[in-house]
Amino acid sequence: MEAVAALGVASAIVQLVGFTGRLVGDTRELCKSGKPAPEDNLQLLHICDALSKISDDFSDLDDQLSEDDNRSTASARSAVRELATACKRDCDSLKSLLETISVPSRGGQTWSSLRTAIRSAKHRSKIEAIQQRILRAQSTLGSVHLQRLLS
């Protein structure tokens, strides 16, 4: 029984060291770059902006497809419109979350960088969950868009 307890303690220590190492690495990266957020978060913000614009294009799908009703049924148009709306909503919530994590860029502010790294680590699982939903919607909307272009 003591061996199992020792293994549990060792596992917890390894996790703590790994988390602390990532946190220190993220803090150093932010401090050196002088950027308000980790590079991954900034790229996600850019992708969300682009997807929001694309989702807006899909929201007026009824106007574009009503001219030729053979191309799509009303239920399919409605499903695509709902998917585009959900994608835009997820993008907006991700942007909002990423903006709360970011701090104003002051270049070399260690404590600001540490706060940003901690916030980023704290919300990492939520960011990844929203990111996965957006990727699924993006894949589907991309297929629909390609189909619209080819037909």
Secondary structure, DSSP 8 states (H G I E B T S, - for coil): -HHHHHHHHHHHHHHHHHHHHHHHHHHHHHHHH--SS-HHHHHHHHHHHHHHHHHHHHHTHHHHHTT-GGG--HHHHHHHHHHHHHHHHHHHHHHHHHHHH-----SS-HHHHHHHHHHHHHTHHHHHHHHHHHHHHHHHHHHHHHHHHH-
